[in-house]
Amino acid sequence: MPKTKILDLDIVIVNWNSGSHLFDCLTSIDARVRSVIIVDNASTDNSLKDISTFKDLPINLVRNKRNAGFAKGCNIGMRHSQAKTVLFLNPDVILSEGALAKSYEAFKYRQDASIMGIQLRDKHNNVTKTCANFPRSYRILSQILGLDRILPIAPRHFMSKWDHKSSRFVPQVMGAFFMTSRLTYDQLGGFDERFFIYYEEVDFAYRAFQKGLRSYFFADVYAYHFGGGSSSKVKDKRLFYSLQSRILYAFKHFGWGDAWLVLLATLFIEPITRSVHLLLSFERGSLKVIGSAYKMLFKNIKKIVKNAYSRSDTV
């Protein structure tokens, strides 16, 4: 592929206090993309200080005055995009050499795929099992009760029995590397902004599935995903947002009974099972994280349920 060929691809990166991760991510991006749209959610660290050094990258920096959340940040980024293909990329991802161009060409070739992810590896170069089944109430209850950790036959969210070393269609790929077309994005009305962070790509993929559109996992290339990113600094808020998004997803896509079952189990059973697991793992220091997260959840539960019953402005 000639170096002068421009990829009709925009990359949207939502940044919030990602530190040096953003610099490392940008360093790995192929300069032939149409644009790299960085939507900064009012970061207060130095993650943007070296942006000007990337002279070869077509960077478009969009600064939000407040932290608008990940889903809304993605939608804001799309308003500045003109390419037919877009990659939503986490700032804590480092692309391997050639991964971007090869995945872009593979996505263009696969006319039967509307969403695509690639193989993700951890810092030890181990392939991580990131593809997942769509959430169902019984899978969530299996997680809450800890059955997925102790019973081989228990229903699981992640597709953990598959080694992720071959390409195939899957229900859902991880949002850390989430490639889709403008056509698909417009058809779905973008990301549901009620998901401040977490589950926004799950909801997107499930709505695509409901329209007969499919997600594809491309294992021929890989990227390193360090996980957590900026949210690792605020573990209690990370847990709170994860629980909040799960509840929102349940009320949006489950029946009334299953949604309330997930809500009640999340509020009154999961704090106990999480705490017991930490105690058995001798990680007592994390009990404060659980306590703080659930304090936020109980404080905001009425607002969360009300929001779950409301209609999103973007879908």
C-alpha positions as CSV (number, residue, x, y, z in Angstrom):
1,M,0.0,0.0,0.0
2,P,1.6,3.3,-1.0
3,K,2.4,5.6,1.8
4,T,0.6,8.5,0.1
5,K,-2.7,6.7,0.1
6,I,-5.2,8.4,2.5
7,L,-7.4,6.1,4.6
8,D,-11.0,7.3,4.5
9,L,-11.1,6.8,8.2
10,D,-11.6,9.1,11.2
11,I,-10.5,8.2,14.7
12,V,-12.4,9.5,17.6
13,I,-10.7,9.5,21.0
14,V,-12.5,10.6,24.1
15,N,-9.9,11.8,26.6
16,W,-10.3,12.5,30.3
17,N,-7.1,12.7,32.4
18,S,-5.5,9.8,30.6
19,G,-2.0,11.0,31.3
20,S,0.8,9.6,29.2
21,H,-1.6,7.0,27.7
22,L,-2.8,9.5,25.1
23,F,0.7,10.4,23.9
24,D,1.5,6.7,23.5
25,C,-1.8,6.0,21.7
26,L,-1.2,8.9,19.2
27,T,2.3,7.8,18.6
28,S,1.0,4.4,17.3
29,I,-1.6,5.9,14.9
30,D,-1.0,5.8,11.1
31,A,-0.7,9.4,9.8
32,R,-2.7,8.5,6.6
33,V,-6.0,8.7,8.4
34,R,-8.3,11.5,7.4
35,S,-8.4,13.0,10.9
36,V,-7.8,12.2,14.6
37,I,-10.6,13.8,16.6
38,I,-9.7,14.2,20.3
39,V,-12.7,15.1,22.4
40,D,-11.3,16.2,25.7
41,N,-13.7,16.0,28.6
42,A,-12.3,18.9,30.7
43,S,-9.1,17.1,31.7
44,T,-7.2,18.6,34.5
45,D,-3.9,16.7,34.1
46,N,-1.2,17.1,31.5
47,S,-2.5,14.6,29.0
48,L,-2.8,17.3,26.3
49,K,0.5,19.0,26.8
50,D,2.3,17.2,24.0
51,I,-0.4,17.3,21.3
52,S,1.4,20.0,19.4
53,T,4.4,17.7,18.8
54,F,2.4,15.4,16.4
55,K,3.0,17.5,13.3
56,D,2.2,14.6,10.9
57,L,-1.1,13.6,12.5
58,P,-4.3,15.5,11.3
59,I,-5.5,16.2,14.8
60,N,-8.7,18.1,15.6
61,L,-8.9,18.9,19.3
62,V,-12.4,19.5,20.7
63,R,-12.4,20.8,24.3
64,N,-15.5,20.3,26.4
65,K,-16.1,22.7,29.3
66,R,-17.1,19.8,31.5
67,N,-16.9,16.0,31.6
68,A,-19.8,15.1,29.3
69,G,-19.2,11.4,29.6
70,F,-17.9,8.9,27.1
71,A,-21.1,8.3,25.0
72,K,-21.7,12.0,24.5
73,G,-18.0,12.5,23.8
74,C,-18.2,10.0,21.0
75,N,-21.3,11.7,19.6
76,I,-19.6,15.1,19.8
77,G,-16.6,13.6,17.9
78,M,-18.8,12.3,15.2
79,R,-20.1,15.8,14.5
80,H,-16.6,16.7,13.4
81,S,-16.1,13.6,11.3
82,Q,-16.6,13.4,7.5
83,A,-15.1,9.9,6.8
84,K,-17.3,6.9,5.8
85,T,-15.6,4.8,8.4
86,V,-14.9,5.8,12.0
87,L,-12.8,4.1,14.7
88,F,-13.7,4.9,18.4
89,L,-10.4,4.3,20.1
90,N,-9.6,4.4,23.8
91,P,-6.6,6.6,24.8
92,D,-5.1,3.6,26.7
93,V,-4.7,1.6,23.5
94,I,-1.5,1.3,21.5
95,L,-1.9,0.0,18.0
96,S,0.7,-2.5,16.7
97,E,2.4,-1.7,13.4
98,G,0.1,-2.0,10.4
99,A,-2.9,-2.8,12.6
100,L,-4.9,0.3,11.6
101,A,-4.5,0.0,7.8
102,K,-5.1,-3.8,7.8
103,S,-8.2,-3.6,10.0
104,Y,-9.5,-0.7,7.9
105,E,-9.1,-2.7,4.7
106,A,-10.6,-5.8,6.3
107,F,-13.6,-3.8,7.4
108,K,-14.1,-2.4,3.9
109,Y,-13.8,-5.9,2.5
110,R,-16.4,-7.4,4.9
111,Q,-19.6,-5.9,3.6
112,D,-21.5,-8.3,5.9
113,A,-20.0,-6.6,9.0
114,S,-21.3,-3.3,10.5
115,I,-19.0,-3.2,13.6
116,M,-15.5,-4.6,13.9
117,G,-13.0,-5.1,16.7
118,I,-9.5,-6.6,16.8
119,Q,-7.4,-8.7,19.1
120,L,-6.4,-6.9,22.3
121,R,-3.4,-7.9,24.4
122,D,-2.3,-6.9,27.9
123,K,1.1,-5.5,28.9
124,H,2.5,-9.0,29.1
125,N,1.5,-9.7,25.4
126,N,-1.3,-12.1,26.5
127,V,-4.4,-12.2,24.3
128,T,-7.3,-11.0,26.4
129,K,-10.8,-12.4,26.0
130,T,-12.8,-9.3,25.3
131,C,-15.7,-10.4,23.0
132,A,-18.9,-11.0,24.9
133,N,-22.4,-12.2,24.8
134,F,-25.2,-9.7,25.1
135,P,-26.3,-9.2,28.7
136,R,-29.3,-11.1,29.9
137,S,-30.7,-11.1,33.4
138,Y,-29.5,-14.7,34.1
139,R,-26.0,-13.8,33.0
140,I,-26.0,-10.7,35.3
141,L,-27.3,-12.7,38.2
142,S,-24.6,-15.3,37.6
143,Q,-22.0,-12.5,37.9
144,I,-23.7,-11.0,41.0
145,L,-23.8,-14.3,42.8
146,G,-20.2,-15.2,41.7
147,L,-21.4,-18.4,40.0
148,D,-19.4,-17.5,36.9
149,R,-16.2,-17.7,38.9
150,I,-16.8,-21.1,40.6
151,L,-19.1,-23.1,38.3
152,P,-17.8,-24.1,34.8
153,I,-21.4,-24.4,33.5
154,A,-22.6,-21.1,34.9
155,P,-23.6,-18.5,32.2
156,R,-20.9,-16.0,31.4
157,H,-20.9,-12.6,29.9
158,F,-17.4,-12.8,28.2
159,M,-16.7,-15.5,25.7
160,S,-14.0,-17.0,27.9
161,K,-13.9,-20.5,26.4
162,W,-12.8,-19.2,23.0
163,D,-9.1,-18.2,22.7
164,H,-9.7,-15.1,20.5
165,K,-7.0,-16.2,18.1
166,S,-9.3,-16.7,15.1
167,S,-11.6,-14.3,13.2
168,R,-15.4,-14.7,13.5
169,F,-18.7,-13.0,14.0
170,V,-19.5,-12.3,17.6
171,P,-22.4,-10.7,19.5
172,Q,-20.2,-7.8,20.8
173,V,-16.7,-6.5,20.6
174,M,-15.1,-4.3,23.2
175,G,-15.4,-0.5,22.9
176,A,-11.6,0.0,23.3
177,F,-11.3,-0.5,19.6
178,F,-14.7,-0.1,18.0
179,M,-14.8,0.4,14.2
180,T,-18.1,1.1,12.4
181,S,-19.4,2.9,9.4
182,R,-21.1,6.3,9.3
183,L,-24.1,4.6,7.7
184,T,-24.4,2.3,10.7
185,Y,-23.9,5.1,13.2
186,D,-26.5,7.3,11.5
187,Q,-28.9,4.3,11.2
188,L,-28.7,3.8,14.9
189,G,-28.8,7.4,15.9
190,G,-25.4,7.3,17.6
191,F,-24.6,6.4,21.1
192,D,-27.2,6.6,23.9
193,E,-25.9,9.5,26.0
194,R,-27.7,8.2,29.2
195,F,-24.7,5.8,29.4
196,F,-22.2,8.2,31.0
197,I,-19.5,5.5,30.7
198,Y,-19.7,1.7,30.2
199,Y,-22.3,-0.3,28.3
200,E,-22.6,2.4,25.6
201,E,-20.9,0.1,23.0
202,V,-22.9,-2.9,24.3
203,D,-26.2,-0.9,23.7
204,F,-24.9,0.2,20.3
205,A,-24.1,-3.3,19.2
206,Y,-27.3,-4.7,20.5
207,R,-29.4,-2.1,18.7
208,A,-27.4,-3.0,15.6
209,F,-28.1,-6.7,16.1
210,Q,-31.8,-5.9,16.4
211,K,-31.7,-4.4,12.9
212,G,-29.9,-7.4,11.5
213,L,-26.4,-5.9,11.6
214,R,-23.5,-7.9,12.8
215,S,-20.2,-7.4,14.7
216,Y,-17.0,-9.0,13.5
217,F,-13.8,-9.9,15.4
218,F,-10.7,-9.6,13.3
219,A,-7.9,-11.6,14.9
220,D,-5.2,-11.0,12.2
221,V,-4.0,-7.8,13.9
222,Y,-3.7,-6.6,17.5
223,A,-3.4,-3.7,19.8
224,Y,-2.3,-3.4,23.4
225,H,-5.0,-2.3,25.8
226,F,-3.9,-1.4,29.3
227,G,-7.4,-1.1,30.7
228,G,-8.8,1.2,33.3
229,G,-7.0,4.3,32.0
230,S,-8.0,7.4,33.8
231,S,-10.9,5.7,35.6
232,S,-8.3,3.6,37.6
233,K,-7.6,6.7,39.6
234,V,-11.3,6.9,40.8
235,K,-12.2,3.3,41.4
236,D,-15.3,4.0,43.4
237,K,-16.7,6.2,40.7
238,R,-15.7,3.6,38.1
239,L,-17.7,0.9,39.9
240,F,-20.7,3.3,40.4
241,Y,-20.9,4.2,36.7
242,S,-20.6,0.5,35.8
243,L,-23.5,-0.4,38.1
244,Q,-25.5,2.6,37.0
245,S,-25.0,1.7,33.3
246,R,-26.0,-2.0,33.9
247,I,-29.2,-0.9,35.5
248,L,-30.0,1.5,32.6
249,Y,-29.3,-1.3,30.1
250,A,-31.6,-3.7,32.0
251,F,-34.5,-1.2,32.0
252,K,-33.9,-0.4,28.3
253,H,-33.6,-3.9,26.9
254,F,-35.1,-6.4,29.5
255,G,-38.7,-7.0,30.4
256,W,-40.1,-5.2,33.4
257,G,-39.7,-8.1,35.8
258,D,-36.1,-8.9,34.8
259,A,-35.1,-5.3,35.0
260,W,-36.3,-5.0,38.5
261,L,-34.8,-8.3,39.5
262,V,-31.4,-7.0,38.3
263,L,-31.9,-3.7,40.1
264,L,-32.8,-5.4,43.5
265,A,-30.0,-8.0,43.2
266,T,-27.5,-5.2,42.4
267,L,-28.6,-3.1,45.4
268,F,-29.1,-5.8,48.1
269,I,-27.1,-8.9,47.1
270,E,-24.1,-7.8,45.1
271,P,-22.6,-5.6,47.9
272,I,-22.4,-8.7,50.1
273,T,-21.0,-11.0,47.4
274,R,-18.4,-8.5,46.3
275,S,-17.3,-7.9,49.9
276,V,-17.1,-11.7,50.7
277,H,-15.0,-12.2,47.5
278,L,-12.6,-9.4,48.6
279,L,-12.3,-10.8,52.1
280,L,-11.5,-14.3,50.8
281,S,-9.0,-12.8,48.4
282,F,-7.4,-10.8,51.3
283,E,-8.1,-7.5,49.5
284,R,-9.7,-5.7,52.4
285,G,-8.5,-2.4,51.3
286,S,-10.9,-2.4,48.4
287,L,-13.9,-2.6,50.7
288,K,-13.8,1.2,51.0
289,V,-14.2,1.4,47.2
290,I,-17.3,-0.8,47.4
291,G,-18.8,1.2,50.2
292,S,-18.2,4.5,48.5
293,A,-19.6,3.2,45.1
294,Y,-22.8,1.8,46.7
295,K,-23.3,5.0,48.7
296,M,-23.4,6.9,45.4
297,L,-25.7,4.3,43.9
298,F,-28.2,4.4,46.7
299,K,-28.1,8.2,46.7
300,N,-28.8,8.4,43.0
301,I,-31.1,5.3,42.5
302,K,-34.3,7.3,42.1
303,K,-32.7,9.5,39.4
304,I,-31.2,6.4,37.7
305,V,-34.6,4.6,37.5
306,K,-36.3,7.8,36.3
307,N,-33.7,8.3,33.6
308,A,-34.0,4.6,32.6
309,Y,-37.7,5.1,31.9
310,S,-37.1,8.3,29.9
311,R,-36.4,8.4,26.2
312,S,-32.8,9.3,25.0
313,D,-32.4,12.4,22.9
314,T,-29.9,10.5,20.7
315,V,-31.7,7.2,19.9
